[in-house]
Amino acid sequence: MDQMTFKHDTVLSDVHMHRPNTHHLMTRLNSAGQPVFRSRFRILADSHDDSDSGTGSTNEEKHKSPRKDGGTSPEQDEEGGNQGNVEPCLDEDGDLDVTHRPRKSSVDEDGRDLVCPIILQQSVPDLDQDEDSDDDDDDEETCCSKDIIQIEHTMATPLEDVGKQVWRGALLLADFILSEKDTFRGATVLELGAGTGLTSIIMATTAKTVYCTDVGEDLLRLCHRNIFLNQHMTDPAGGEVKVKQLNWLQHSLCTDADLEFSWTEEEVADLYDNTNFIIAADVCYDNDLTDGLFRTLYRLCSSFIHSCTVFISLEKRMNFSLRHMDICCEAYNHFKHCLSQLQDIEDGRCRFKVEHVPLNFSQFLLYERIEQLELWKITASPLESEQTQSDSD
């Protein structure tokens, strides 16, 4: 399942790029006919420095590999019955003779190749059904583990469906949330462009209410599915994740009761009255969407009755531009331009302060924290509330 067919508009998930030999559990086909995989991420109790993580594996199990000095791990020594320093087995030429484990035969008694058909179901799974439909023996134990987060996602999609994938920007933002739990404790948080919902789930382990928003029924159902799979993490913490539709290209929230992921009047009031933080991960890859993101940020923050802090994580991606005939970061440059414009706004309604957040916080998820990853902080302060406070003083 790790072999993909590439087309000119195919975008490949970071999870697949940095874990090409890892087994991913393929669960179903979504309504668009795209294969949906399930990956597991372990939240480390003891954070690891990014320089030590090396290859950037995000799987709950580390790859077992020989040590640099040519020896084997203690587990391998124990399995082989070796004690202490044992002289290695050499062949006639003096080369190391390695004994391999016997593999199961892929041929039956009649000499024909064994074929294991896989039946795929193109449907949205019923969230009320038991997870026993998954054939993994360790699923029950994994689901109950408090430090394992399970995310269903796609691997290769067209550009317009990249929200169904997992990106390093989301893992970076999740690290920041886990390292600053006291900051977000008991808060009301809005995530824009939530995608698979990974950062909303992590946020719900400390925040009170998380509005997990995006567009597209298929994507929102995928997000809702992931929240259901990780209730073992959010329920003990008392956090609630609400999946809602929020289109950056529209000026109002969807309150149509006939739609599945619409807002109620109470939720709209709660959003404008109590939102403390807005988060977004790896959403600035298209200039039109970036413009829509910043318009949405301005519209929301200007309507809040109190100050709000925004955290945006992204990866600065290098591409070859035919227009410039050079390597450049057009999407990133446009993002920086929008940041500058937001900070320069002087309309008497809201003041924005932009800061770059250093990536010196602990790493709780195993991935490659490359130098192209960035985290930005925007502090939005409504001028009316500031004026009211100064008058009361």
C-alpha positions, 0 to 999 in steps of 0.5 A: 500500500506504500506504492503510489501512482503519481500525477501532475497534481498529486501531493504526498503526505509528510507522514508517507514521505518520512515513513516509506517503509512503515506499515499503515493500516488501510481502513476504507475508501472515502466518498472520493474513492481515496484510500484512507489509512490509520497512523498512530502517534505516541506522545512521549512522556520524556521529550526528545531533542530534535537533533536526536530524533534524526530520521523523523519517524512519527510511528509509535514504534521505533525502527529496530536497526543495528548499532553503529558499532556493528553490534546488536541491541540487547533485545536481539542478544536476548532473543538469540540466547547470547550472553555478553561479548560473543565472537561473531560467526564468520564465513570462509572469506572472513565475512560476517555470517548473518542468520536470518529468520525463516520467512513464511512461504508465499507459495502453497503446496501446489506451487502457486503463489498465495493471494490474499484479497482485500475487500474495500468498502467505499462508505463512511463508517458508522461512529456508533459501531464497535471498533472490532471491525478492525482486524489488528489484534492490538487495536483494543490495547492501543485504543485504551492507551492514553499516550497513543493518538490514532489519526485516519488520513489519506496519503496522496491527493490532489492539492485541493484535498491536502487537508486530508493528510498529516503535515509536519506543521500540525505536529509542530503545533501539537508539540507547542500545545503540549509544552504550553499546557498551562497556557491553554488550560480551560480555554475556548479555542478555534482551529481554522483549517483543522484538516484531520483534526490532530491539533484539535485533539491535542488541544482538547487534552487541556482546553475546555472547548475546541471548535474544530473547523474546515470545509467539505463534508467528506473532510469534516466527517473524517475529522469527526471520525478521528475525534471519536477514535481519540475519546480516550484522550479528550474525555478524561481531560474534560475537553470537548471538540466540536466539528463545525463548518467555517468557510474563509471565503464566506463572511458569515457562519453557517447556521442552517440547522438542516446541515450536518456541521452547522453552528447553533446560535449558542455556539456562535455566541460562545465563539465571539464571547469566550474565544481565547486562542485561534490556531492554524497549522500548515494552511498557507499554500495557496495565495487565495486561501491565505488571503481568505485566512487573514480576512477571517482572522481580522473579521473574527478578532475585530468582533471579539469582546476581548483580546485573542492570541493566534498561533500559526505554524507552517513549513516554508516550502521551496519550489522552482518557479518558471516565472522567476526561473529560480528556487523561491517560496512564493506561498511563504512570501505571500504569507509574510506579506499578509502578516505585515499588512495585518500588523499595519492595520489602523482602522480604530477597531483592533490592533495586531502584534506579530511575533516569531516564536522560537522553536526551543520548546520540547518535542513530544512527537517523533518527526523531523523538526527541520529548519523550514518549520516556523511558528508565528504568534499574533496578538489581537487586541480590540481597541474598544475594550482597551479604551473601556479599560483605560476609562475605568482606571 
